[in-house]
């Protein structure tokens, strides 16, 4: 569900999770953890195969979280190859490795929000005359949603009936860090980041966590 909400799949791609520890590629006959079948004819359905037979062993050696992370990394690597195929580009292994890792990090930690917010130096929320959108989770905690990309926020307004009358509000990153974060912390709000879909799927974070992650991203860029 998360993947389909955050990436476009103009051509259906089937994913097979195999019980083998490794998979042999069709053409090079190499043993790998995952592979993507990219037909020359785009009328032929592509597919991804992911080996998960070493999951129990990985759990014993690395722990459950790292075991799942490793398998998801293999899957995400092939998703990037799918995107390269869709765009009629040569397969780039370095791009697949880097973008695959970022895709998994975004799934686990919402990393795209911080990268995009720092890149654009702004974030967005939505509001009506009566105030900003406020949601609540199963624990009754109050949440205000924010997005790092204007198109993501626009999609929510169009998708969620309760938000049809809401308007976008652009917030400069400096104001978000120096004013908003402090107020949200004082009022005991959580932040929803890059929610997507009618079910509002995404991450919930404490104000301090969001502040620290943005500062880390700013420092990372300064060090480059």
Secondary structure as the mmCIF struct_conf table of DSSP 4:
data_model
#
loop_
_struct_conf.conf_type_id
_struct_conf.id
_struct_conf.beg_label_comp_id
_struct_conf.beg_label_asym_id
_struct_conf.beg_label_seq_id
_struct_conf.end_label_comp_id
_struct_conf.end_label_asym_id
_struct_conf.end_label_seq_id
HELX_RH_AL_P HELX_RH_AL_P1 UNK A 2 UNK A 6
BEND BEND1 UNK A 7 UNK A 7
BEND BEND2 UNK A 10 UNK A 11
STRN STRN1 UNK A 13 UNK A 18
BEND BEND3 UNK A 19 UNK A 21
STRN STRN2 UNK A 23 UNK A 24
TURN_TY1_P TURN_TY1_P1 UNK A 26 UNK A 28
STRN STRN3 UNK A 31 UNK A 32
BEND BEND4 UNK A 33 UNK A 33
STRN STRN4 UNK A 34 UNK A 37
BEND BEND5 UNK A 40 UNK A 41
TURN_TY1_P TURN_TY1_P2 UNK A 42 UNK A 43
BEND BEND6 UNK A 44 UNK A 44
HELX_LH_PP_P HELX_LH_PP_P1 UNK A 45 UNK A 45
STRN STRN5 UNK A 46 UNK A 51
TURN_TY1_P TURN_TY1_P3 UNK A 53 UNK A 54
HELX_RH_AL_P HELX_RH_AL_P2 UNK A 55 UNK A 62
HELX_RH_AL_P HELX_RH_AL_P3 UNK A 64 UNK A 86
TURN_TY1_P TURN_TY1_P4 UNK A 87 UNK A 88
HELX_RH_AL_P HELX_RH_AL_P4 UNK A 93 UNK A 109
HELX_RH_AL_P HELX_RH_AL_P5 UNK A 111 UNK A 120
TURN_TY1_P TURN_TY1_P5 UNK A 121 UNK A 121
STRN STRN6 UNK A 122 UNK A 128
TURN_TY1_P TURN_TY1_P6 UNK A 129 UNK A 130
STRN STRN7 UNK A 131 UNK A 132
STRN STRN8 UNK A 135 UNK A 136
TURN_TY1_P TURN_TY1_P7 UNK A 138 UNK A 139
STRN STRN9 UNK A 142 UNK A 146
STRN STRN10 UNK A 147 UNK A 147
BEND BEND7 UNK A 148 UNK A 149
HELX_RH_AL_P HELX_RH_AL_P6 UNK A 150 UNK A 159
HELX_RH_3T_P HELX_RH_3T_P1 UNK A 161 UNK A 163
TURN_TY1_P TURN_TY1_P8 UNK A 164 UNK A 165
STRN STRN11 UNK A 167 UNK A 172
HELX_RH_AL_P HELX_RH_AL_P7 UNK A 173 UNK A 175
HELX_RH_PI_P HELX_RH_PI_P1 UNK A 176 UNK A 180
HELX_RH_AL_P HELX_RH_AL_P8 UNK A 181 UNK A 186
TURN_TY1_P TURN_TY1_P9 UNK A 187 UNK A 188
STRN STRN12 UNK A 190 UNK A 196
TURN_TY1_P TURN_TY1_P10 UNK A 197 UNK A 200
STRN STRN13 UNK A 201 UNK A 206
HELX_RH_AL_P HELX_RH_AL_P9 UNK A 207 UNK A 223
#
